Amino acid sequence: MGLSQLLSLSFLGILGSALAYVWYYKGKGIEKVGATRTGVYITLVPLFAVILGRIILHEPITIIMMIGGLSVLAGIVLCNK
């Protein structure tokens, strides 16, 4: 495993897991917002993956991806009404 892969794995472990755990469980985030409302936002992960793929890796964004992203955002709006 190279340095780049090791740094990427560390980044995911520290920010993606440990920091999220601290913010939501120790920081009482779920308690304040509620588990149902918090769970809705997990659907944003693929949307951010597409956006970051475009910014960092210069991947193309297709019409299907845009429709999917709009569907995710519409679902979040509907769930939070």
C-alpha positions as CSV (number, residue, x, y, z in Angstrom):
1,M,0.0,0.0,0.0
2,G,1.4,3.3,-1.1
3,L,1.5,6.6,0.9
4,S,-1.4,8.0,-1.1
5,Q,-3.6,5.0,-0.4
6,L,-2.7,5.1,3.3
7,L,-3.5,8.8,3.6
8,S,-6.8,8.2,1.8
9,L,-7.7,5.4,4.1
10,S,-6.7,7.4,7.2
11,F,-8.8,10.4,6.0
12,L,-11.9,8.1,5.6
13,G,-11.3,6.5,9.0
14,I,-10.8,9.8,10.9
15,L,-13.3,12.1,9.2
16,G,-15.8,9.7,7.8
17,S,-16.2,7.5,10.8
18,A,-14.7,8.9,14.0
19,L,-15.6,12.5,13.5
20,A,-19.1,11.7,12.4
21,Y,-19.5,9.5,15.5
22,V,-18.4,12.3,17.8
23,W,-20.7,14.8,16.1
24,Y,-23.8,12.7,16.0
25,Y,-23.6,10.6,19.2
26,K,-21.4,12.4,21.6
27,G,-22.5,15.8,20.4
28,K,-26.2,14.8,20.8
29,G,-26.8,15.5,17.1
30,I,-29.3,12.7,16.6
31,E,-31.0,13.5,19.9
32,K,-31.6,17.1,18.9
33,V,-32.6,16.5,15.3
34,G,-34.1,13.0,15.5
35,A,-33.1,9.7,14.0
36,T,-35.6,9.8,11.2
37,R,-34.6,13.2,10.0
38,T,-30.9,12.4,10.4
39,G,-31.4,9.2,8.4
40,V,-32.9,11.0,5.5
41,Y,-29.6,12.9,4.9
42,I,-27.6,9.6,4.3
43,T,-29.1,9.8,0.8
44,L,-26.8,12.8,0.1
45,V,-23.8,10.5,0.0
46,P,-24.1,9.5,-3.6
47,L,-24.9,13.1,-4.6
48,F,-21.7,14.3,-3.0
49,A,-19.8,11.5,-4.5
50,V,-20.8,12.5,-8.0
51,I,-20.0,16.2,-7.3
52,L,-16.6,15.4,-5.8
53,G,-15.9,13.0,-8.7
54,R,-16.5,15.9,-11.1
55,I,-14.4,18.3,-9.1
56,I,-11.5,16.0,-8.2
57,L,-11.4,13.4,-10.9
58,H,-13.0,15.4,-13.8
59,E,-15.6,12.7,-14.4
60,P,-18.5,13.6,-16.6
61,I,-22.0,14.2,-15.2
62,T,-24.7,12.6,-17.2
63,I,-28.3,13.5,-17.5
64,I,-29.2,10.4,-15.5
65,M,-27.0,11.6,-12.7
66,M,-28.7,15.0,-12.7
67,I,-32.1,13.4,-12.6
68,G,-31.0,11.1,-9.7
69,G,-29.6,14.1,-7.8
70,L,-32.8,16.1,-8.3
71,S,-34.8,13.0,-7.1
72,V,-32.6,12.8,-3.9
73,L,-33.1,16.5,-3.2
74,A,-36.9,16.3,-3.8
75,G,-37.1,13.3,-1.5
76,I,-35.3,15.2,1.3
77,V,-37.6,18.2,0.8
78,L,-40.7,15.9,1.0
79,C,-39.5,14.1,4.1
80,N,-38.8,17.3,5.9
81,K,-42.2,18.9,5.4
